[in-house]
Amino acid sequence: MADMDQDNPLKMHAAASAAVEAGRYRQAEGLYRQAISAAESSMGVSHPHVAKTAISLVELYENQGRYDEARQLCERVIGQIDPAEAAVANDQTLARLTDLCRRAGQLHKAAELYREAMAYRRQVFGNVHGKVAACIAGMAETYRDLGNVAKARSLLLRAISMAEEAEGDNIPALQQRLHELRQTILVAAA
């Protein structure tokens, strides 16, 4: 990697991902660690990009059977997450943050992140919007994972209704997510 790129967490993350694709896992691990450190230094420890890179390293660890290291990294990054910063993150980043929570077994923290994001998005986009529906869908997933199928079902139906009402905000990824949730939540509730 060029010298000027060694402090750029985005480029380091991309280089690490390329190393994974090439099967150079040790190199990828080092690059992901450097990217996390650079992101923490330049963007702050609670910045969503730290979580984005961390989830990539967590997945690398899990694929290698290094579950304890994966869980420790999840817990460290979760401890740094600022719910207000997470709330303004895009849907993909928010999903990564909550995925870290799920992997660490901190489902209540995942639900908290979705609640914060939903409140923020309601202020910005209004009460009926695809981005608000995406948060509700995420909460439905979280409650499903917590074993509260009735609450998950209620949230899912609310997200579906809102997504239909906000048809001008049609988000293909949201439609796919709602379809997948229908399969897992509504079948489990039957």
N, C-alpha and C positions, 0 to 999 in steps of 0.2 A: 504494500500500500504506500502511496506517495506520502512524503512527510507532512504536507499540508492537510491530508485526510486523517492523520492520526489523532486529531482532536475533534473530529467531526463524528458525533455519535450516529448520525443517520447513515453516513458512508460506511462506518465500521459495521453497523448492523447489516447493511446490504452485503458487505464482504463476508461476514459470518454466515449469512444465509447461503451465499454462493459456495462457501466451503462445505456446508452441510450437504448441498446438492451434489458436490463432487466427492462426498464421502470422507472428507478431511475433518473428522469430528474434533480432534484435539485442537486443531487450529481454530475451528469454529468456536469452541468453548472459550479460548483465549480472547478472540475478537468480541464475542458477546460480553465477556467480563469487562473488557476495555470500553466497549460501547456504553455499558451501564455506568461505569465510573465517569466517563466523559459526559454523559447525559446528566448525571447527578451534579457534576461540577459546573457545567454550563447552563443547565436549565433548572436545576434545583431537585432535591431528592424526592419531592412529591409530584414532579411533572409526569403527566401520563406517558411520555415517551420512555421513561424509565421502566414502567410496567410493560410497555410494548416489547421492549428488548428482553426484559426478564421473562416474559411468557415464552419467548423463543428459546431461551436457555433452559427454562423449565421443561419444555417439550423435548429438547435434546437430552437432558438428564433422564427423563422418563423413558425415552426410546432406548436408552442404554441400561435401563433397570436401576438407575441411581435415584430411587424414590425419596430417600431421606434428604439428599441434597436438594432435590426439587422442592420438597415441602419446606425446607428451611429457607430457601430463596423466596418462595411464595410468602411465607410469614414475615420475612424481613421487609419485602416491598409493600405488603399490605399495611405494615406498621407505619409506613411513610406516606401512604395515600391521604391526600387532602380531599374530603368529600366535595368541597366547593369546586376545586379544580377538576375533579372527575365529572361533576355535573355539566361543565361546559365542554367536555370532550365530545368528539364525534361518536357515533354509534359503535363503530368498530373498536375504538379505543376503550369505550365504556365496557363493551363486551369482554375485552381482554382483561380489564381490571377485575370485573366480576368473576371471570374465569379463574384468575389467581385466587380469589376468595374461595371459590368452589374447591379448587385443588388443595387448598390449605384447610378445608373443612370449616371455613368461616362463612357459612351461608347467611347468617344474620347481618354480617358486614356487607355482603353482596346486596341484600335487600335494602340496606341503608343507602348504598350508593345509588341504586335505582330510584329510591324515594327522593334523594337530593336532586338527581338528574331530572326527574319528573317535575318537581317543583320549579326548577330553573326553566325547563322547556315550556311549562305552562305560562310563565311570565313572558318569555320571549315570543312564543308562537301562538299562544292562546290555549284554551282548554281542549279543543278538538283539532289535533294535528297528528300526522304520521309519526313524528318524532316522539310525541307524548305516548302514542300507542306502542311504539317500540319499547319504551321504558316499562309500560304496563306488561307487555309480553315478557320482558326480562324478569320482572317480578313474578310472573306466573311460573316461569321456569324455576326460579329460586324456591318458590313455595312447593313446587312439585318435588324438587330435590330435598326439601325439608320434610317431605312426607305429608304435607297438608294439601291433599288432592282437591278438597272442596274449595279452599281458598284459591288454589291454582286455577281451577275450572272457572270460578267467578271472575278472576282477573283476565283469563284468556277470553272469555265471552265479552268482557268489557273492551279488551284490545281489538277484538274482531269488529265489534260494533263501531268503535271509534275509527278504525281503519276504513271501514265502509263509508262512514259519514264524511271522512276527510279524503274522499276519493281524488280530489285534486292534488293531494300530497302523496299519490301512489308511489310507494317505495318498493321496488321488486324484492329487495332483501327482506323487508318486513313481511311481505306476502309469503315468501318462502318459509320464514321463521314461524309465522302463524300456522301455516300448513303442517309443519313438523310438530308444533306444539299440539295441534288438534289430534294428531296421531297418538302422542304419548299421554296427554292429559285426559282427553275425552274418553279414550279407550280405557284408561286406568279408572276413571270415574264410573264407568258403566258396570 
